[in-house]
Amino acid sequence: MADLPTSALAAQAVVSAKAPDPKALRTANDAKRAAEEFEAQFLAQMLEHMFADVRTDGPFGGGQAEEIYRSLLMQEYGKVIAKAGGVGLADTVRREILRAQEVR
């Protein structure tokens, strides 16, 4: 830095003063992702309870494989719903994560 002219040092100081903290951005993005994953998991659990009593018997229904695939399907539904905006849980969770970490 000592090799830079004074005006370049001043310009660098201005740029570095306005640059956002990359650690805070990474943490904020991580908090957003974690909150969205939490909401997706919550929605998947809710959907599994909703579909628990749906009868699937018949010539092509029922069985252990259907239970496994239904669980996977509910997880994917939860992810899609959360990605599309969800029910607003992710925003609250993200705010609380950031508040707990004191990141803004």
HUWO-V496487 format. One record per pair of residues at least 6 apart in sequence whose ideal C-beta (glycine too) atoms are under 6 Angstrom apart, sorted by sequence separation. I is the first residue (numbers start at 1). J is the second residue. If there is no record, write none. Layout:
I&J / I&J
This chain:
56&62 / 56&66 / 48&74 / 47&74 / 44&74 / 47&77 / 44&75 / 44&78 / 43&78 / 40&78 / 43&81 / 40&79 / 43&82 / 40&82 / 39&82 / 36&82 / 39&86 / 39&89 / 39&90 / 36&90 / 35&90 / 38&93 / 35&93 / 35&94 / 32&94 / 31&94 / 31&97 / 31&98 / 27&103 / 24&103
